Amino acid sequence: MVDDRLDDSTARREAGKRKFRFGLALFAVYVVGYALFTLAGTFFRGTLTLRLGGLNLGIVSGMLIIISAIVIAVLYNWFAGKMEEP
């Protein structure tokens, strides 16, 4: 009985570590994307004024940043849920 609790505790700890690493990787992807968007807006302002489907590239890429944050949150929630399943 004590061994079962230790195994469960170890498994939970390992699952927590995996979720943290996965979340950190997703966060790093988002930070890189946001940094590129910010740098483009700062140093390549003319590029973001290009028209793309009736909208300028700045609006399109800004919306993609927002959508990517939602996708990352859903992906992490799915992954964390899978880690919690027995």
C-alpha positions as CSV (number, residue, x, y, z in Angstrom):
1,M,0.0,0.0,0.0
2,V,2.8,2.4,0.8
3,D,4.6,1.4,-2.3
4,D,1.5,2.2,-4.4
5,R,1.4,5.7,-2.9
6,L,5.1,6.2,-3.6
7,D,4.7,5.0,-7.2
8,D,1.7,7.3,-7.6
9,S,3.6,10.2,-6.1
10,T,6.5,9.5,-8.4
11,A,4.3,9.3,-11.4
12,R,2.5,12.5,-10.5
13,R,5.9,14.3,-10.0
14,E,7.1,13.0,-13.4
15,A,3.9,14.0,-15.1
16,G,4.2,17.5,-13.5
17,K,7.8,17.7,-14.9
18,R,6.7,16.7,-18.4
19,K,3.8,19.2,-18.4
20,F,6.2,21.9,-17.2
21,R,8.7,21.2,-19.9
22,F,6.0,21.0,-22.6
23,G,4.5,24.3,-21.4
24,L,7.9,25.9,-21.3
25,A,8.6,24.8,-24.9
26,L,5.2,26.2,-26.0
27,F,5.9,29.4,-24.2
28,A,9.3,29.7,-25.9
29,V,7.7,29.2,-29.3
30,Y,5.2,32.0,-28.5
31,V,7.9,34.3,-27.2
32,V,10.0,33.9,-30.4
33,G,6.9,34.5,-32.6
34,Y,6.0,37.6,-30.6
35,A,9.6,38.9,-30.6
36,L,9.7,38.5,-34.4
37,F,6.4,40.4,-34.7
38,T,7.7,43.2,-32.5
39,L,11.0,43.4,-34.2
40,A,9.3,43.5,-37.6
41,G,7.1,46.4,-36.3
42,T,10.1,48.2,-35.0
43,F,12.7,47.8,-37.8
44,F,10.7,46.7,-40.8
45,R,7.7,48.9,-40.5
46,G,7.3,49.1,-44.3
47,T,7.0,45.4,-44.6
48,L,4.0,45.3,-42.2
49,T,2.2,47.8,-44.5
50,L,2.1,45.4,-47.4
51,R,-1.4,44.5,-48.4
52,L,-2.6,40.9,-48.0
53,G,-6.1,40.0,-48.9
54,G,-7.4,43.6,-48.3
55,L,-5.6,43.9,-44.9
56,N,-2.1,45.0,-44.2
57,L,0.4,42.4,-43.1
58,G,0.7,44.0,-39.6
59,I,-3.0,43.3,-38.9
60,V,-2.8,39.8,-40.3
61,S,0.3,38.8,-38.4
62,G,-1.1,40.4,-35.2
63,M,-4.2,38.3,-35.5
64,L,-2.0,35.2,-36.1
65,I,-0.2,36.0,-32.9
66,I,-3.5,36.1,-31.0
67,I,-4.8,33.0,-32.7
68,S,-1.5,31.2,-31.9
69,A,-1.9,32.0,-28.2
70,I,-5.3,30.4,-28.2
71,V,-4.0,27.3,-30.1
72,I,-1.1,27.0,-27.7
73,A,-3.5,27.2,-24.7
74,V,-5.8,24.5,-26.2
75,L,-2.8,22.3,-27.1
76,Y,-1.4,22.6,-23.6
77,N,-4.8,21.8,-22.0
78,W,-5.1,18.7,-24.2
79,F,-1.6,17.6,-23.3
80,A,-2.1,18.2,-19.6
81,G,-5.4,16.3,-19.7
82,K,-3.6,13.3,-21.3
83,M,-1.0,13.4,-18.6
84,E,-3.7,13.2,-15.9
85,E,-5.4,10.2,-17.3
86,P,-4.7,6.9,-15.5
